Amino acid sequence: MLLKRVLTVAVLLPLFLAALFMLPPTGWAFALLLMLGAGAYEWARLGGLSARDAWIYTLLTLACAVAWIISATQHPLQPWAKAVWLISVLFWVFVVPLWLWRGWRPQSTWLRHLTGFIVLFPTWLALVHLQRDPWLMLALMGVVWVADCSAYFAGHQWGRNKLAPSISPGKTWEGVAGAVLGVAVYHAAVWYWGLASSMGGAGTGLALLVAAMVPLSILGDLFESWVKRQAGVKDSGTLLPGHGGVLDRIDALTSTLPLAALAVTCLSVWAA
């Protein structure tokens, strides 16, 4: 399993970086449709749709994204993008905690799949817009990766107190503490050696953003675990050997990148 995980990363990471730095914005947006389509299909299957209906759901999601790309080449859509990200942020900050706390099991098919759209589309849109500054985008994604790795190792080593045993028994409060500490060290290092010169007066805002991304990343992980638990599966799919499905890899990004894109856009305007 470890070998599969390493080989998958060894193949996908160079492709991701090459696309991020070399593709023009429109090409990058179209390349990300692969992620969006795979995530939409996995969500539809987790929601109980048949393979045929899952493909229909996927194609509708992709059609919305393609329409956005075409519109963006003709008219500036940044205010609409901000609205999409704001809806996502409100969903993650207010709806998801209540959802998990109450153990909500929505019976409405359209509501379940509208939720999937709210989870996936703003994430795709955030990745599209954040490519304008690839290094900043990687630094922000690094917050999620460092939080995940730090939580895993701290929880494995010292974990005693369960965070949400009915949703994800492996997560502990000690892991949360490890994530906070790991991200604090990571942010200090990245700020000192990279972002300080480019962000200037936006440093306080960026620090607050990073602080907010840590609990949101944990929330995104817990929410996908809840969805999989309701579907009775361990992984969202089998597309990525050793890793499961696309949703398994981007769960924490879905809850953090829309906030990051919204904040960076606002901070850039403020700093200018």
C-alpha positions, 0 to 999 in steps of 0.5 A: 500500500505504501509503495502504491501511495508513493508511486501515485504521488510520484506520477501525479505531483510532477504533472500537477506542478507542470500544469500549474506553472506552464498552462495558460489560465484557460488551459489550467481551468480545463485541466482541472475539469478532470478533478472536478468530474472525478469528484462529482462522479464519486459524490454522486455514487456516494449519494446513491445514484446509479452509474448512469445518473452519476454520469448525468450529474457529472456532466451537468457539473462540468457543463456549469464549469465550462460555461463559467470558463467561456463567460470568463473569457468575455466578461470579468466574473470576479464579483460572481466568483466572490459570491460563490466562495462566500456561499461556500464559506458560509456552508462550511462555517455554519451548516457543516458543524451543525450538520455533523453535530445533529447527525443529519441524514438528508433524505432529499436526493436533490439536496444531497447533490446540491451539497456536492455542487457546493462542496466541489464547484467553489473548490475548482473555481478557487484553484482556477483563480489562485493560479495567478500566483502559483507559489502563493497557491502552493503555500496555501495548499501546504497549510492543509498538507502540513496540518494533515501530516502533523495531525496524523503523526501527533495523533498516532504518537500521543493520541488518547482523546477522540475528536469525533469517535462516531464519525472518524474514530482515528482522529484525536484532540492531540492530533488537532494540537499537532496540526496547529503546532505544525502549521504555526511552524510552517507558516513562520518558515514560509513567511520568513523565507518567501511571502514576506516580500510579496504580501507586504502589509497583508501579513496580519490578514494572511496569518488570520487566514492560515489560522482559520484554515486549520480547523476548516481543514479538519472539518472538511476531513470529518465531513467527507468521513461522515458522507462515506460512513453514511454510504457504508464505504471506506474510500470515495473511489478507487481512481488513485491507487493507494489513496482511494478516490479524488474526494479522499485527497481533496476533502480538506481542500474543499473546505479551505480553498474557497476561503483562501481564494476569497481572502487572497482576492480581498487582501490583494485589493487591500494591499494594492 
